[in-house]
Amino acid sequence: MIKAQGITKAYGNLKVLKGVDLEIEMGKIISILGKSGAGKSTLLHILGTLDVPDEGVLSIDGEVLTNMKEKSLAKYRNQNLGFVFQFHHLLDEFTALENVCIPAYIAKTNQKIVERKAKELLDYLGLKDRMDHKPNQLSGGEQQRVAVARALINQPKVVLADEPTGNLDNTSSREMHELFLKLRNDFNQTFVIVTHNEELAQMSNKRYFMVDGKIDSID
């Protein structure tokens, strides 16, 4: 599904990624681990096309993305990639349902189809009775599940998550872990997760350990 070869990235004189190679299979949960400053989030942002590498080649599902123009890349990102971050980044003025619909509206999908699908996702994620609630009326775990629904609305090939349980209590974190497993098993969803959470990492199909801008080991 994802193939990265020789990925490098520097910000000024700071070399953050120093030649990263990795391959990620469809329908797998992959965790990227390492100490702060190892380059995990930078790598995730490049895999998600939110940033571009200085050198190297990135392809997803056989399509090379590294030479794509920004407008085409933004369209590809909207239609093929989903994102979940440590902070949910929901829009406070919109309901849970409206927040989930936004990426599909950007993709210009028919409104009735979008709303039906968003309701199905929120129901699947246990939020059937919370659809009309705004973010400040939801718990932290519920807000993050809304963010997961939003990431899934366009049926992405890959969901990329940066510390998705970092702002949750232990109970909500475990629920999020179980949700990722359920999504993988029910929909063959591919996940790439940057995390410090050892329990979340342990449930992954494969773990990449980063040290000083490189993949140091894999298990």
Contacts in CASP RR format, 6 or more apart in sequence:
PFRMAT RR
TARGET T0000
AUTHOR 0000-0000-0000
METHOD contacts of the structure
MODEL  1
MIKAQGITKAYGNLKVLKGVDLEIEMGKIISILGKSGAGKSTLLHILGTL
DVPDEGVLSIDGEVLTNMKEKSLAKYRNQNLGFVFQFHHLLDEFTALENV
CIPAYIAKTNQKIVERKAKELLDYLGLKDRMDHKPNQLSGGEQQRVAVAR
ALINQPKVVLADEPTGNLDNTSSREMHELFLKLRNDFNQTFVIVTHNEEL
AQMSNKRYFMVDGKIDSID
1 24 0 8 1.000
1 25 0 8 1.000
1 26 0 8 1.000
1 27 0 8 1.000
1 60 0 8 1.000
1 61 0 8 1.000
1 157 0 8 1.000
1 158 0 8 1.000
1 190 0 8 1.000
2 22 0 8 1.000
2 23 0 8 1.000
2 24 0 8 1.000
2 47 0 8 1.000
2 58 0 8 1.000
2 59 0 8 1.000
2 60 0 8 1.000
2 158 0 8 1.000
2 190 0 8 1.000
2 192 0 8 1.000
3 22 0 8 1.000
3 23 0 8 1.000
3 24 0 8 1.000
3 57 0 8 1.000
3 58 0 8 1.000
3 59 0 8 1.000
3 60 0 8 1.000
3 62 0 8 1.000
4 20 0 8 1.000
4 21 0 8 1.000
4 22 0 8 1.000
4 23 0 8 1.000
4 43 0 8 1.000
4 46 0 8 1.000
4 47 0 8 1.000
4 56 0 8 1.000
4 57 0 8 1.000
4 58 0 8 1.000
5 21 0 8 1.000
5 56 0 8 1.000
5 57 0 8 1.000
5 58 0 8 1.000
6 19 0 8 1.000
6 20 0 8 1.000
6 21 0 8 1.000
6 53 0 8 1.000
6 55 0 8 1.000
6 56 0 8 1.000
6 57 0 8 1.000
7 17 0 8 1.000
7 19 0 8 1.000
7 20 0 8 1.000
7 21 0 8 1.000
7 43 0 8 1.000
7 46 0 8 1.000
7 53 0 8 1.000
7 55 0 8 1.000
7 56 0 8 1.000
7 58 0 8 1.000
8 15 0 8 1.000
8 17 0 8 1.000
8 18 0 8 1.000
8 19 0 8 1.000
8 20 0 8 1.000
8 53 0 8 1.000
8 54 0 8 1.000
8 55 0 8 1.000
8 56 0 8 1.000
9 15 0 8 1.000
9 16 0 8 1.000
9 17 0 8 1.000
9 42 0 8 1.000
9 46 0 8 1.000
9 51 0 8 1.000
9 53 0 8 1.000
9 54 0 8 1.000
10 16 0 8 1.000
10 17 0 8 1.000
10 54 0 8 1.000
15 213 0 8 1.000
16 37 0 8 1.000
16 39 0 8 1.000
16 42 0 8 1.000
16 213 0 8 1.000
17 39 0 8 1.000
17 42 0 8 1.000
17 43 0 8 1.000
17 46 0 8 1.000
17 53 0 8 1.000
17 213 0 8 1.000
17 214 0 8 1.000
18 212 0 8 1.000
18 213 0 8 1.000
18 214 0 8 1.000
19 55 0 8 1.000
19 56 0 8 1.000
19 213 0 8 1.000
19 214 0 8 1.000
20 43 0 8 1.000
20 213 0 8 1.000
20 214 0 8 1.000
20 215 0 8 1.000
21 215 0 8 1.000
22 208 0 8 1.000
22 215 0 8 1.000
24 30 0 8 1.000
24 158 0 8 1.000
24 190 0 8 1.000
24 192 0 8 1.000
24 206 0 8 1.000
25 190 0 8 1.000
25 205 0 8 1.000
26 157 0 8 1.000
26 188 0 8 1.000
26 190 0 8 1.000
27 184 0 8 1.000
27 188 0 8 1.000
27 189 0 8 1.000
27 190 0 8 1.000
28 184 0 8 1.000
28 190 0 8 1.000
28 191 0 8 1.000
28 204 0 8 1.000
28 205 0 8 1.000
28 206 0 8 1.000
29 180 0 8 1.000
29 181 0 8 1.000
29 184 0 8 1.000
29 190 0 8 1.000
29 191 0 8 1.000
29 193 0 8 1.000
29 203 0 8 1.000
29 204 0 8 1.000
29 205 0 8 1.000
30 190 0 8 1.000
30 191 0 8 1.000
30 192 0 8 1.000
30 193 0 8 1.000
30 204 0 8 1.000
30 205 0 8 1.000
30 206 0 8 1.000
30 207 0 8 1.000
30 208 0 8 1.000
31 193 0 8 1.000
31 194 0 8 1.000
31 195 0 8 1.000
31 200 0 8 1.000
31 201 0 8 1.000
31 204 0 8 1.000
31 206 0 8 1.000
31 207 0 8 1.000
31 208 0 8 1.000
32 40 0 8 1.000
32 43 0 8 1.000
32 44 0 8 1.000
32 192 0 8 1.000
32 193 0 8 1.000
32 194 0 8 1.000
32 195 0 8 1.000
32 207 0 8 1.000
32 208 0 8 1.000
32 210 0 8 1.000
33 40 0 8 1.000
33 194 0 8 1.000
33 195 0 8 1.000
33 196 0 8 1.000
33 201 0 8 1.000
33 207 0 8 1.000
33 208 0 8 1.000
33 209 0 8 1.000
33 210 0 8 1.000
34 40 0 8 1.000
34 196 0 8 1.000
34 209 0 8 1.000
34 210 0 8 1.000
34 211 0 8 1.000
35 211 0 8 1.000
38 210 0 8 1.000
38 211 0 8 1.000
38 212 0 8 1.000
38 213 0 8 1.000
39 210 0 8 1.000
39 213 0 8 1.000
40 194 0 8 1.000
40 210 0 8 1.000
41 162 0 8 1.000
41 194 0 8 1.000
42 51 0 8 1.000
43 194 0 8 1.000
43 210 0 8 1.000
44 160 0 8 1.000
44 162 0 8 1.000
44 192 0 8 1.000
44 194 0 8 1.000
45 51 0 8 1.000
46 52 0 8 1.000
46 53 0 8 1.000
46 58 0 8 1.000
47 58 0 8 1.000
47 158 0 8 1.000
47 160 0 8 1.000
47 192 0 8 1.000
48 77 0 8 1.000
48 81 0 8 1.000
48 83 0 8 1.000
48 158 0 8 1.000
48 160 0 8 1.000
49 58 0 8 1.000
49 65 0 8 1.000
49 68 0 8 1.000
49 73 0 8 1.000
49 76 0 8 1.000
49 77 0 8 1.000
49 81 0 8 1.000
50 77 0 8 1.000
50 83 0 8 1.000
52 66 0 8 1.000
53 66 0 8 1.000
56 66 0 8 1.000
57 64 0 8 1.000
57 66 0 8 1.000
58 64 0 8 1.000
58 65 0 8 1.000
58 66 0 8 1.000
59 65 0 8 1.000
59 66 0 8 1.000
60 80 0 8 1.000
60 81 0 8 1.000
60 157 0 8 1.000
60 158 0 8 1.000
61 80 0 8 1.000
61 157 0 8 1.000
63 76 0 8 1.000
65 73 0 8 1.000
65 76 0 8 1.000
68 76 0 8 1.000
78 103 0 8 1.000
78 106 0 8 1.000
78 107 0 8 1.000
78 154 0 8 1.000
79 107 0 8 1.000
79 154 0 8 1.000
79 156 0 8 1.000
80 154 0 8 1.000
80 156 0 8 1.000
80 157 0 8 1.000
80 158 0 8 1.000
81 156 0 8 1.000
81 157 0 8 1.000
81 158 0 8 1.000
81 159 0 8 1.000
81 160 0 8 1.000
82 103 0 8 1.000
82 151 0 8 1.000
82 152 0 8 1.000
82 154 0 8 1.000
82 156 0 8 1.000
82 158 0 8 1.000
82 159 0 8 1.000
82 160 0 8 1.000
83 151 0 8 1.000
83 159 0 8 1.000
83 160 0 8 1.000
83 161 0 8 1.000
83 162 0 8 1.000
84 144 0 8 1.000
84 147 0 8 1.000
84 148 0 8 1.000
84 151 0 8 1.000
84 159 0 8 1.000
84 160 0 8 1.000
84 161 0 8 1.000
84 162 0 8 1.000
84 164 0 8 1.000
85 147 0 8 1.000
85 161 0 8 1.000
85 162 0 8 1.000
85 163 0 8 1.000
85 164 0 8 1.000
86 162 0 8 1.000
86 163 0 8 1.000
86 164 0 8 1.000
86 166 0 8 1.000
86 167 0 8 1.000
87 167 0 8 1.000
88 135 0 8 1.000
88 140 0 8 1.000
88 143 0 8 1.000
88 144 0 8 1.000
88 146 0 8 1.000
88 147 0 8 1.000
89 147 0 8 1.000
90 96 0 8 1.000
90 99 0 8 1.000
90 135 0 8 1.000
90 143 0 8 1.000
90 146 0 8 1.000
90 147 0 8 1.000
90 150 0 8 1.000
91 98 0 8 1.000
91 99 0 8 1.000
91 102 0 8 1.000
91 135 0 8 1.000
92 134 0 8 1.000
92 135 0 8 1.000
92 136 0 8 1.000
93 134 0 8 1.000
94 102 0 8 1.000
94 134 0 8 1.000
95 131 0 8 1.000
95 132 0 8 1.000
95 133 0 8 1.000
95 134 0 8 1.000
96 122 0 8 1.000
96 127 0 8 1.000
96 130 0 8 1.000
96 131 0 8 1.000
96 132 0 8 1.000
96 133 0 8 1.000
96 134 0 8 1.000
96 135 0 8 1.000
96 138 0 8 1.000
96 142 0 8 1.000
96 146 0 8 1.000
96 149 0 8 1.000
97 115 0 8 1.000
97 118 0 8 1.000
97 119 0 8 1.000
97 122 0 8 1.000
97 131 0 8 1.000
97 132 0 8 1.000
99 135 0 8 1.000
99 146 0 8 1.000
99 150 0 8 1.000
100 118 0 8 1.000
100 121 0 8 1.000
100 122 0 8 1.000
100 146 0 8 1.000
100 149 0 8 1.000
100 150 0 8 1.000
100 153 0 8 1.000
101 114 0 8 1.000
101 115 0 8 1.000
101 118 0 8 1.000
101 153 0 8 1.000
102 150 0 8 1.000
103 150 0 8 1.000
103 153 0 8 1.000
103 154 0 8 1.000
104 114 0 8 1.000
104 117 0 8 1.000
104 118 0 8 1.000
104 153 0 8 1.000
104 154 0 8 1.000
105 111 0 8 1.000
105 114 0 8 1.000
107 154 0 8 1.000
109 154 0 8 1.000
114 153 0 8 1.000
117 153 0 8 1.000
118 149 0 8 1.000
118 153 0 8 1.000
119 131 0 8 1.000
121 149 0 8 1.000
121 152 0 8 1.000
121 153 0 8 1.000
122 128 0 8 1.000
122 130 0 8 1.000
122 131 0 8 1.000
122 146 0 8 1.000
122 149 0 8 1.000
125 145 0 8 1.000
125 146 0 8 1.000
125 148 0 8 1.000
125 149 0 8 1.000
125 179 0 8 1.000
126 145 0 8 1.000
127 142 0 8 1.000
127 145 0 8 1.000
127 146 0 8 1.000
127 149 0 8 1.000
130 137 0 8 1.000
130 138 0 8 1.000
130 142 0 8 1.000
130 146 0 8 1.000
135 143 0 8 1.000
135 146 0 8 1.000
138 146 0 8 1.000
139 172 0 8 1.000
140 167 0 8 1.000
140 168 0 8 1.000
140 172 0 8 1.000
141 168 0 8 1.000
141 172 0 8 1.000
141 175 0 8 1.000
141 176 0 8 1.000
144 164 0 8 1.000
144 165 0 8 1.000
144 167 0 8 1.000
144 168 0 8 1.000
144 172 0 8 1.000
144 176 0 8 1.000
145 176 0 8 1.000
145 179 0 8 1.000
148 159 0 8 1.000
148 164 0 8 1.000
148 176 0 8 1.000
148 179 0 8 1.000
148 183 0 8 1.000
151 159 0 8 1.000
152 159 0 8 1.000
152 183 0 8 1.000
152 189 0 8 1.000
157 190 0 8 1.000
158 190 0 8 1.000
158 191 0 8 1.000
158 192 0 8 1.000
159 183 0 8 1.000
159 189 0 8 1.000
159 190 0 8 1.000
159 191 0 8 1.000
159 192 0 8 1.000
160 191 0 8 1.000
160 192 0 8 1.000
160 193 0 8 1.000
161 191 0 8 1.000
161 192 0 8 1.000
161 193 0 8 1.000
161 194 0 8 1.000
161 195 0 8 1.000
162 194 0 8 1.000
163 194 0 8 1.000
163 195 0 8 1.000
163 196 0 8 1.000
163 197 0 8 1.000
164 176 0 8 1.000
164 193 0 8 1.000
164 195 0 8 1.000
164 200 0 8 1.000
165 172 0 8 1.000
165 173 0 8 1.000
165 176 0 8 1.000
165 177 0 8 1.000
165 195 0 8 1.000
165 197 0 8 1.000
165 200 0 8 1.000
166 173 0 8 1.000
166 195 0 8 1.000
166 196 0 8 1.000
166 197 0 8 1.000
168 176 0 8 1.000
173 197 0 8 1.000
173 199 0 8 1.000
173 200 0 8 1.000
174 199 0 8 1.000
176 200 0 8 1.000
177 199 0 8 1.000
177 200 0 8 1.000
177 203 0 8 1.000
180 191 0 8 1.000
180 193 0 8 1.000
180 200 0 8 1.000
180 203 0 8 1.000
181 203 0 8 1.000
183 189 0 8 1.000
183 191 0 8 1.000
184 190 0 8 1.000
184 191 0 8 1.000
193 200 0 8 1.000
193 201 0 8 1.000
193 204 0 8 1.000
195 201 0 8 1.000
201 207 0 8 1.000
206 218 0 8 1.000
206 219 0 8 1.000
207 218 0 8 1.000
207 219 0 8 1.000
208 215 0 8 1.000
208 217 0 8 1.000
208 218 0 8 1.000
209 215 0 8 1.000
209 216 0 8 1.000
209 217 0 8 1.000
209 218 0 8 1.000
209 219 0 8 1.000
210 216 0 8 1.000
END
